[in-house]
Amino acid sequence: MQHQHVIGATGTGKSTFLANQAVQAFEEGACCVVIDPHGDLALDILRAVNPGDLGKVYFLDPVRVRFSLNPLELPAECHSREIAVERMIGEITEFFRKFYGRQYWGPSLNRIFQEGLRALYEKDDAPTLGDLYDLVSGRIRHEEFEKELKKLPRGRTDAVLNKLAPFVRNRFLSRILCSKPASVRIEELMKPGSLVIFRLSRGEISEAVSSLLGSAIITQTWLHAISRESRFLVILFIDELQIFSHLETLCSILSEGRKYAISLVAAHQHLKQLPEKLLNDLLGNAGMRVVFRVSGEDARTLARALGNEDISERLISLSDGRAVVWIRGSFREVERIVEISTLPLIYRNPFSEHATDRMRKLFEIPEREEEFADPEIYELLHILLEKSMSMSEIFEKYRKILPGVKASYVSALVERVERLGFVKRNVVKQRRGRPKIVVELSEKAVELLDLRHTSRRAGGELHSKLAKICAERLRKDGCAVIFPPQAGREEQPDMIAYKRSPDGWEEIAVEIETRADHPEQVMRNYKKNIRKGRKVIFVVPDERIAERVRKILGDRDYTVEVTEYF
């Protein structure tokens, strides 16, 4: 199949044409990938699919299905990892440059983005924007990258963090873009006879996210297409092509796609929407041009491209649903120009909600319980146990813990913890000078830390006394201690203690055993924590209970601590 260039004013019939093309190609066995930044085209295609074929349809809408897709993930197999890495870095950098404006994107920002991503790709095939944020802020350490940062003017890192923040700090966007591992991988969806529909409605998820996800899908589709062994036909349908016009990958698809069995069907409204290079590649490599009604200037340019300048008046006056089609000739055939009417799209199934439910089962990720997964958060809460503090006081505490830490990292951490509801900031008036902003623990943090010792679990008051004594001892030893809620889907230990070490964080699970008279429960408590990579401590009231625990667990890797509670 040849590349197709579809152009025409809004409402002239482009979407109906694209929908019919996609459904027909899918029914003929091609792998079709549809990117719809509006939203209506995706739903139209889904409703037009034969009910018996819905099992081969993947309908992905981030508003309806909480899936994740990492725009930086490399294909599992690629001919050259180095080339794939540089392609990914180039495309994501160009996206941010276009999104924020070239006048606000200087050489220093470009250098930080590119060198930061190269540092992350050294050890990871699927770094996220969140990882890049953490690297630039200093949360992830990389010696060579830090040397590069020191060569740049001060303040440049804050500019990068500000540009990444909307995609990393927003819970909805972070879930889509920064979850690891991603639940949707393009290469796993690209199969012969599959229809993959991405509904990326700009009005619902913002133009930035629609553009970023669409750009990632296009780039990953291309990288997988050139790396796969089986060369089945892949057709990439893109509506609103101008949104993705920054992608170098589009030019690669147009110039080299046919030898890799990938075709492009691209639609937009007028010629000035596209940069000159992409437009020239599109006019030069598309084997079919479908022109709906256009303006006078575009009509004259397209008439010349069609090889018939006399047709320009017709291109201006076409009625809705009518188009002039130019088809390039082959070795034995001459090129043709015909006028067509688009066929109305026939809805053949009412099961769009069923398709969405299926996607949820396949790709939906659970809401991330961020507050129970990040030791950095608990360390801040541990610091604030001492007293409420100003930002400068918190920063001084962190300078002792992490020499060389940046103020921007501490500020971002406080903002994140405040957003999760664990701390609150209060303005305190001073007798002289400006008011001081003081950070203090919230009620939610007090509950998580069990500061009022209200924990009541199996074992009653004895359980509570042992937990209090153990928590106080661990906190004196420099551990950040929490009492995770027990209402989630996963069983949690009675306490979790986090201790910073040169190699990262040591995670310690504490299980309080007041009787240990249920061997299967003791064993389950041990296994659930070992699977998480935690060190396990069983706290017991006397040596008799300690011996019971040892008998149940044998010579496994654990610690039993006898705690006097009198």
Secondary structure in CASP SS format (residue, H / E / C, confidence):
PFRMAT SS
TARGET T0000
AUTHOR 0000-0000-0000
METHOD secondary structure of the structure
MODEL  1
M C 1.00
Q C 1.00
H C 1.00
Q E 1.00
H E 1.00
V E 1.00
I E 1.00
G C 1.00
A C 1.00
T C 1.00
G C 1.00
T C 1.00
G C 1.00
K H 1.00
S H 1.00
T H 1.00
F H 1.00
L H 1.00
A H 1.00
N H 1.00
Q H 1.00
A H 1.00
V H 1.00
Q H 1.00
A H 1.00
F H 1.00
E H 1.00
E C 1.00
G C 1.00
A C 1.00
C E 1.00
C E 1.00
V E 1.00
V E 1.00
I E 1.00
D E 1.00
P C 1.00
H C 1.00
G C 1.00
D H 1.00
L H 1.00
A H 1.00
L H 1.00
D H 1.00
I H 1.00
L H 1.00
R H 1.00
A H 1.00
V C 1.00
N C 1.00
P H 1.00
G H 1.00
D H 1.00
L H 1.00
G H 1.00
K H 1.00
V E 1.00
Y E 1.00
F E 1.00
L E 1.00
D C 1.00
P C 1.00
V C 1.00
R C 1.00
V C 1.00
R C 1.00
F C 1.00
S C 1.00
L C 1.00
N C 1.00
P C 1.00
L C 1.00
E C 1.00
L C 1.00
P C 1.00
A C 1.00
E C 1.00
C C 1.00
H C 1.00
S C 1.00
R H 1.00
E H 1.00
I H 1.00
A H 1.00
V H 1.00
E H 1.00
R H 1.00
M H 1.00
I H 1.00
G H 1.00
E H 1.00
I H 1.00
T H 1.00
E H 1.00
F H 1.00
F H 1.00
R H 1.00
K H 1.00
F H 1.00
Y H 1.00
G C 1.00
R H 1.00
Q H 1.00
Y H 1.00
W C 1.00
G C 1.00
P H 1.00
S H 1.00
L H 1.00
N H 1.00
R H 1.00
I H 1.00
F H 1.00
Q H 1.00
E H 1.00
G H 1.00
L H 1.00
R H 1.00
A H 1.00
L H 1.00
Y H 1.00
E C 1.00
K C 1.00
D C 1.00
D C 1.00
A C 1.00
P C 1.00
T C 1.00
L H 1.00
G H 1.00
D H 1.00
L H 1.00
Y H 1.00
D H 1.00
L H 1.00
V H 1.00
S H 1.00
G C 1.00
R C 1.00
I C 1.00
R C 1.00
H C 1.00
E H 1.00
E H 1.00
F H 1.00
E H 1.00
K H 1.00
E H 1.00
L H 1.00
K H 1.00
K C 1.00
L C 1.00
P C 1.00
R C 1.00
G C 1.00
R H 1.00
T H 1.00
D H 1.00
A H 1.00
V H 1.00
L H 1.00
N H 1.00
K H 1.00
L H 1.00
A H 1.00
P H 1.00
F H 1.00
V H 1.00
R C 1.00
N C 1.00
R H 1.00
F H 1.00
L H 1.00
S H 1.00
R H 1.00
I H 1.00
L H 1.00
C H 1.00
S C 1.00
K C 1.00
P C 1.00
A C 1.00
S C 1.00
V C 1.00
R C 1.00
I H 1.00
E H 1.00
E H 1.00
L H 1.00
M C 1.00
K C 1.00
P C 1.00
G C 1.00
S C 1.00
L E 1.00
V E 1.00
I E 1.00
F E 1.00
R E 1.00
L C 1.00
S C 1.00
R H 1.00
G H 1.00
E H 1.00
I H 1.00
S C 1.00
E H 1.00
A H 1.00
V H 1.00
S H 1.00
S H 1.00
L H 1.00
L H 1.00
G H 1.00
S H 1.00
A H 1.00
I H 1.00
I H 1.00
T H 1.00
Q H 1.00
T H 1.00
W H 1.00
L H 1.00
H H 1.00
A H 1.00
I H 1.00
S H 1.00
R C 1.00
E C 1.00
S C 1.00
R C 1.00
F C 1.00
L C 1.00
V E 1.00
I E 1.00
L E 1.00
F E 1.00
I E 1.00
D C 1.00
E C 1.00
L H 1.00
Q H 1.00
I H 1.00
F H 1.00
S C 1.00
H C 1.00
L C 1.00
E H 1.00
T H 1.00
L H 1.00
C H 1.00
S H 1.00
I H 1.00
L H 1.00
S H 1.00
E H 1.00
G H 1.00
R H 1.00
K H 1.00
Y H 1.00
A C 1.00
I E 1.00
S E 1.00
L E 1.00
V E 1.00
A E 1.00
A E 1.00
H E 1.00
Q C 1.00
H C 1.00
L H 1.00
K H 1.00
Q H 1.00
L C 1.00
P C 1.00
E H 1.00
K H 1.00
L H 1.00
L H 1.00
N H 1.00
D H 1.00
L H 1.00
L H 1.00
G H 1.00
N H 1.00
A C 1.00
G C 1.00
M E 1.00
R E 1.00
V E 1.00
V E 1.00
F C 1.00
R C 1.00
V C 1.00
S C 1.00
G H 1.00
E H 1.00
D H 1.00
A H 1.00
R H 1.00
T H 1.00
L H 1.00
A H 1.00
R H 1.00
A H 1.00
L H 1.00
G C 1.00
N C 1.00
E H 1.00
D H 1.00
I H 1.00
S H 1.00
E H 1.00
R H 1.00
L H 1.00
I H 1.00
S H 1.00
L C 1.00
S C 1.00
D C 1.00
G C 1.00
R E 1.00
A E 1.00
V E 1.00
V E 1.00
W E 1.00
I E 1.00
R C 1.00
G C 1.00
S C 1.00
F C 1.00
R C 1.00
E C 1.00
V C 1.00
E C 1.00
R E 1.00
I E 1.00
V E 1.00
E E 1.00
I E 1.00
S E 1.00
T C 1.00
L C 1.00
P C 1.00
L C 1.00
I C 1.00
Y C 1.00
R C 1.00
N C 1.00
P C 1.00
F C 1.00
S H 1.00
E H 1.00
H H 1.00
A H 1.00
T H 1.00
D H 1.00
R H 1.00
M H 1.00
R H 1.00
K H 1.00
L H 1.00
F H 1.00
E C 1.00
I C 1.00
P C 1.00
E C 1.00
R C 1.00
E C 1.00
E H 1.00
E H 1.00
F H 1.00
A C 1.00
D C 1.00
P H 1.00
E H 1.00
I H 1.00
Y H 1.00
E H 1.00
L H 1.00
L H 1.00
H H 1.00
I H 1.00
L H 1.00
L C 1.00
E C 1.00
K C 1.00
S C 1.00
M E 1.00
S E 1.00
M H 1.00
S H 1.00
E H 1.00
I H 1.00
F H 1.00
E H 1.00
K H 1.00
Y H 1.00
R H 1.00
K H 1.00
I H 1.00
L C 1.00
P C 1.00
G C 1.00
V C 1.00
K C 1.00
A H 1.00
S H 1.00
Y H 1.00
V H 1.00
S H 1.00
A H 1.00
L H 1.00
V H 1.00
E H 1.00
R H 1.00
V H 1.00
E H 1.00
R H 1.00
L C 1.00
G C 1.00
F C 1.00
V E 1.00
K E 1.00
R E 1.00
N E 1.00
V E 1.00
V E 1.00
K C 1.00
Q C 1.00
R C 1.00
R C 1.00
G C 1.00
R C 1.00
P C 1.00
K E 1.00
I E 1.00
V E 1.00
V E 1.00
E E 1.00
L E 1.00
S C 1.00
E H 1.00
K H 1.00
A H 1.00
V H 1.00
E H 1.00
L H 1.00
L H 1.00
D C 1.00
L C 1.00
R C 1.00
H C 1.00
T C 1.00
S C 1.00
R C 1.00
R C 1.00
A C 1.00
G C 1.00
G H 1.00
E H 1.00
L H 1.00
H H 1.00
S H 1.00
K H 1.00
L H 1.00
A H 1.00
K H 1.00
I H 1.00
C H 1.00
A H 1.00
E H 1.00
R H 1.00
L H 1.00
R H 1.00
K H 1.00
D C 1.00
G C 1.00
C C 1.00
A E 1.00
V E 1.00
I E 1.00
F C 1.00
P C 1.00
P C 1.00
Q C 1.00
A C 1.00
G C 1.00
R C 1.00
E C 1.00
E C 1.00
Q C 1.00
P C 1.00
D C 1.00
M E 1.00
I E 1.00
A E 1.00
Y E 1.00
K E 1.00
R E 1.00
S E 1.00
P C 1.00
D C 1.00
G E 1.00
W E 1.00
E E 1.00
E E 1.00
I E 1.00
A E 1.00
V E 1.00
E E 1.00
I E 1.00
E C 1.00
T C 1.00
R C 1.00
A C 1.00
D C 1.00
H C 1.00
P H 1.00
E H 1.00
Q H 1.00
V H 1.00
M H 1.00
R H 1.00
N H 1.00
Y H 1.00
K H 1.00
K H 1.00
N H 1.00
I H 1.00
R C 1.00
K C 1.00
G C 1.00
R C 1.00
K E 1.00
V E 1.00
I E 1.00
F E 1.00
V E 1.00
V E 1.00
P C 1.00
D C 1.00
E H 1.00
R H 1.00
I H 1.00
A H 1.00
E H 1.00
R H 1.00
V H 1.00
R H 1.00
K H 1.00
I H 1.00
L H 1.00
G C 1.00
D C 1.00
R C 1.00
D C 1.00
Y C 1.00
T E 1.00
V E 1.00
E E 1.00
V E 1.00
T C 1.00
E C 1.00
Y C 1.00
F C 1.00
END
